[in-house]
Amino acid sequence: MKKTYKIEVDCANCANKMEDAAKKTTGVKNAVVNFMTLKMSVEFEEGQDPKEVMQKVRANCKKVEDDCEIFI
């Protein structure tokens, strides 16, 4: 399953950090952050609950970029 989320981030470098953090999250198969459109596309591993996984993604992104936001 793949979903797209609106994000809020200040710079392209920060967006890259968010993408890396999302990709390393358990339950995420792949993630792509587009700084120009302020969107994050997340592909979830089979059988994962997107809401639960996105809570972990948000927490991991906040660790690398504390002023970012993901609108779940």
Secondary structure, 3 states (H helix, E strand, C coil): CEEEEEEECCCHHHHHHHHHHHHCCCCEEEEEEECCCCEEEEEECCCCCHHHHHHHHHHHHHHHCCCCEEEC
